[in-house]
């Protein structure tokens, strides 16, 4: 996930929010907490 964000140069907040919504819509609600946690960690690394 982090690799894709860096490769696509998705550093704008709106781009990351859109990507998060995409990941959440494509995955089971059972996985949402893990996805949100991963995004939170990536977000912290980017700022």
C-alpha positions in Angstrom: 0.0 0.0 0.0 2.7 2.5 1.0 4.8 1.5 -2.1 1.8 2.2 -4.4 1.2 5.6 -2.7 4.9 6.6 -3.3 5.0 5.2 -6.8 1.9 7.1 -7.9 3.0 10.2 -5.9 -0.3 10.4 -4.1 0.6 12.9 -1.4 -2.4 15.2 -1.5 -5.0 14.6 1.2 -7.9 14.3 -1.3 -6.0 11.6 -3.2 -5.3 9.6 -0.1 -8.9 9.9 1.1 -10.1 8.7 -2.3 -7.7 5.7 -2.1 -8.8 4.8 1.4 -12.5 4.9 0.3 -11.6 2.7 -2.7 -9.8 0.1 -0.4 -12.7 0.1 2.0 -15.3 -0.4 -0.8 -13.3 -3.2 -2.3 -12.8 -5.1 1.0 -15.0 -6.8 3.5 -16.0 -4.7 6.6 -14.1 -7.3 8.6 -10.9 -5.9 7.2 -11.7 -2.2 7.5 -10.0 -1.7 10.9 -6.7 -3.1 9.6 -7.0 -1.0 6.4 -7.7 2.2 8.4 -4.8 1.4 10.8 -2.4 0.8 7.8 -3.5 4.1 6.3 -3.0 5.9 9.6 0.6 4.6 9.9 1.3 5.6 6.3 -0.2 9.0 6.8 2.0 9.6 9.8 5.1 8.6 7.8 4.2 11.0 5.0 3.8 14.1 7.2 
